[in-house]
Amino acid sequence: MNVLDSAYHTVHDYKGGATALAPRVGMKSHHVLNSKVNPNVSTHHLTLVEANKIMAITGDYRILQSMC
């Protein structure tokens, strides 16, 4: 799995999905988080800090594993 797919699945497999996860990583809108992890959107990007927060909160390290 590539890193973009991993980010998408990490967010959407989290219980409650982007709606539940967005406020926990400091995003006001789950729409922004959805856009950042959507591989078909080129205008929004997940930062390394955000990816790190997502992995720490979810306990899901697929993003890191894909990078390795």
Secondary structure in CASP SS format (residue, H / E / C, confidence):
PFRMAT SS
TARGET T0000
AUTHOR 0000-0000-0000
METHOD secondary structure of the structure
MODEL  1
M C 1.00
N C 1.00
V H 1.00
L H 1.00
D H 1.00
S H 1.00
A H 1.00
Y H 1.00
H H 1.00
T H 1.00
V H 1.00
H H 1.00
D H 1.00
Y C 1.00
K C 1.00
G C 1.00
G H 1.00
A H 1.00
T H 1.00
A H 1.00
L H 1.00
A H 1.00
P H 1.00
R H 1.00
V C 1.00
G C 1.00
M C 1.00
K C 1.00
S C 1.00
H H 1.00
H H 1.00
V H 1.00
L H 1.00
N H 1.00
S H 1.00
K H 1.00
V H 1.00
N C 1.00
P C 1.00
N C 1.00
V C 1.00
S C 1.00
T C 1.00
H C 1.00
H C 1.00
L C 1.00
T C 1.00
L H 1.00
V H 1.00
E H 1.00
A H 1.00
N H 1.00
K H 1.00
I H 1.00
M H 1.00
A H 1.00
I H 1.00
T H 1.00
G C 1.00
D C 1.00
Y C 1.00
R H 1.00
I H 1.00
L H 1.00
Q H 1.00
S H 1.00
M H 1.00
C C 1.00
END
